[in-house]
């Protein structure tokens, strides 16, 4: 199915319009400054910038969105990643990162710092007509998984398993504010840690903080931007700490992970559309090692 076939349903859900020119982001000298900068975050604009064509072109496996979905599908298809509870760290207003996960866990917990993003997720779980239309994503994941599952069945399954949508602050030693009472069997995090950290040390501390939510031996699927310094979300121009592949590997090693798979995607010129300056995307499957 071509690009135009996917554009229309997505535009019905979130119609784009002219937006005021975002101001330059403030210097991110502290995590408090990061929190302040996110008060102007616009979920509608963020989804339009990143999860509609041209970046969401399902006719090409070389496009960034299908690449991410295939990375996730292949990681879960290997059969190692399963259990009772999966926590999605910094979900934002998106659910695509959970589509393959929902077959392998009894419950999924979505989290985000912003109430506006948590409300977007709640509206999708309730099936409200104004919600972003994720059906092209769900159909695509059903196709690449090849299980014969109908997309409506997967949509229903994820809505049923997405039982909690919680506030989170990855810069706190207890990111969820209080213990859940059990450690997660797996974590997923997409485009969160580098986007909310003012510098590399903060990025590494945030990674250690969320790792405390994961049981020893638990798996972590980690997706983020490579060498990105900003992205746009409506009036918000948000700073990002640029990280390289080597930076990500080093941070994971310091946090006690063994890396099983590390893949990189180079953003082609056709997808460099001015909404960020990312050079690419990384995907990691890592496993938390027991404390010696």
ABEGO torsion letter per residue (X at the ends): XBAAAAAAAAAAABBBBBBBBBBBBBBBABAAAAAAAAAABBAAAAAAAAABOAABBAABAABAAAAAAAAAAAAAAAGABBEABBBBBGAEABAAAAAAAAAABABBBBBBABAAAAAAAAAAAAGBAABBBAAAAAAAAAAAAGAGBBAAAAAAAAAAABABBBBBBAABABAAGBBAGBBBABBBBBGAAAAABABAAAAAAAAAAAAAABBBGBBBBBBBBBGBABBBBEABBBBBBBBBAAAAAAAAAAAGBBBABBBBBBBBAAABAGABABAEBBBBBBBBBBBX
